[in-house]
Amino acid sequence: MRVLFVDQYAQIGGGQRILLDIVEDFKAAGWECVVALPEDGPLTEILANNSISVRHFPLPRMMAGRKSLKDQLTYFPAAIAASRELKRIAMEFAPDVVFCNGPRCVLPTVLMAGAMDVPVICAVHLIFKGRERALLSWCFRRQCVRAVTFCSTVAAEAFPDLPSDKRTLIGNWVSPRIQAAPPTPEARKLFGLHEGQIAVGVVGRLSRKKGQRLFLEAMAPLAHAMPNLRLLVAGSSDFEDPEEEAHLRTIAADLGMSYHVVFLGNVANTVALMDALDVLVVPSIWEEPFGLVAVEGMARGLPVVASRSGGLVDIVENGETGYLVERDAASIREAVKRLIGNPVLREEMGRKGLKRVMGAFSAPQRLEALRQMARNLLAIA
């Protein structure tokens, strides 16, 4: 079996962490895998270290969320150019199945696969509306697209007209690399934490929609009252919000809490970071399509405070594995305050979260479902 994976980013986000698990699992099954990316980045390096071949195709970057008129006008000719390069890659590699892992690369992938009569699996990791949803819906109805997998029920609800024989709710999972990793020795020391300090963290790309501004606003009164509180902000700005880290540093200074806030940038060892925290906060202010970082925190035994947003409501069991709260500073602050003042409750919720991950978000069953899907497509072809 030969599988060509196509992604729109070489940075590491939730969708790319899922992609890595799939590629590594398919390779372990003896399948030949090639990954097509529009640029080089951390994902390229990880794939190369795992002896997985990477090819490049042209695909312009676009602003997040609602696309500008310039993005809309330039996308279609760019997609056609991308499809030509993907066709060249496919003619060289001769894939049996193509796995498309990002919305911007769906159209060029479909154009290529339709011309070459190669079956496509499209993975949906976001919630789509408007013109983007309409374009994806058109692509998903093409004959070459044999299956569309969704990360959550809320992501699937955006495509009610998709034929049932193409629709599959696989759901995201926690990576085996995170779930099976042993406890990190002296994890807290790795991040400069001292005995007696309480560490509350947010992990993810720095972006307005991810809610780090809301997190700082929520934590400010607690920081002023608790000299032993440390707030770890992990992640960095990218091309979508390139100035966000500078804005967050300014907000922390204006709120008089620079002493309490540590900006870590991109953290390669997510396991160590999770092991260093006492509480994980996921303060998303957009409709989170899944919320992978919440599952990762639960897999490391952390209680999670998450905004009542999108797929997060299917992950965190309110009052059991953490708290689901409204998207406002007071609600986040009250939930975090309750947890940092009660270590027994933190431990109990962390234990329940780990049990939930093992039962509901473990990787092997989902990866086997994807392998079987690819086998079925090949058998049909």
Residue, then its C-alpha position, 0 to 999 in steps of 0.5 A: m500500500r502506498v499512501l500520499f499525505v497532503d497537508q497545508y502546514a509544516q508547523i506543529g498544530g493539532g491536525q499535524r500531531i494527528l497526521l504524525d500518528i497516522v503516518e507513523d502507524f501506517k509506516a509501522a504496518g509496512w505501508e510506504c508513505v510520502v508527505a507533501l507539504p507547502e514549506d519546511g518547518p518542524l513537521t518536516e524535521i520530525l518526518a525526516n528523523n523518522s525516515i519519511s520522505v517529504r515532497h513540496f508543492p506551492l500553496p500560499r499562506m492565508m489569513a485565519g478566519r474570514k478570508s480577505l478579498k485578496d486571499q479569495l481572488t488568489y486562491f483559485p489560480a494557486a490551487i490549480a498550480a498546486s494541483r499540477e505539482l501534486k500531480r507530478i508528485a503522484m505520477e512519480f510516487a504512484p499512490d494507492v490512496v491520498f490522505c488530505n489533512g487540511p482545508r486549503c489543500v482539499l481543492p488542489t488534492v481533489l483536482m489532482a486525484g480526479a485527473m488521476d483516478v486515485p481515491v481520496i480520504c479527507a480529514v476535517h479538523l475545523i468547523f466551517k461556514g460560508r463560502e469555505r464550507a460551500l467549496l469544501s462541500w463541492c469537493f467532498r461530493r466529487q467521485c474521487v473523494r471516497a471518505v471524509t473523516f471528522c474530528s468531532t460531532v460539531a465539525a461533522e454538523a457543518f456538512p449535513d448534506l454529505p452522503s452517509d456512505k462518505r461520512t465517518l466520525i473517527g474523532n481525534w485521539v491523544s498521541p501514544r507518545i504522550q499517553a505512554a510516556p513515563p513520568t518526567p523526572e524533576a519536570r518542574k525544575l525543567f521549567g524553573l518551578h520551585e517547591g511550594q509554587i502552583a503552576v497553571g498553564v495554557v498550551g497552544r498557538l498564540s492567537r486571539k481565538k485561543g484565548q490567552r488574553l482572556f487567561l491573563e485577564a482571569m488570572a490577574p487577581l489571583a496572581h496579585a493575591m498569591p505570590n507563589l502562583r506561576l502562569l506558564v504560557a507555552g506556544s508562539s505566534d505564527f503568520e496568522d497572528p505574528e504580533e500576538e506574543a508582543h501583545l500578551r507581554t504588554i497585557a501582562a505588564d499592564l496588569g502588573m503580573s510580569y513576575h508571575v507570567v513565563f512565556l515559554g515559546n514553542v515547547a518541544n517536550t509537551v509531556a514534560l510541560m504537562d507533568a510540570l503543571d498543576v492545572l491546565v486551562v483551555p480558554s478558547i473563545w472560538e468554537e473549538p473543533f475538538g480541543l486536542v490539548a485538553v485530551e493531552g492534559m488529561a492523559r498526563g493526569l491534569p485537571v482541565v478548566a476549559s471554555r464551553s466551546g465546540g468540541l471541548v464540551d465532549i471532552v471535559e466532564n464538568g465537575e468530574t475531570g475538570y470544569l467547563v466554564e463560560r468564556d469570561a474571565a470571572s468564570i475561568r478564575e473561579a474554577v482555577k481558584r477552586l482547583i489551586g486551593n484543593p490539591v486532593l480535588r486536583e488529584e481526583m479530577g486528574r485520575k478521572g481524566l486519565k481514565r476517560v482518555m484511556g477509554a474514550f480517546s485512545a489511539p489504537q482503535r481509531l488508527e486501526a479504523l483508518r487503516q481499514m478504511a484505506r484497505n477498503l478503498l483499495a479493494i473497491a478500486 
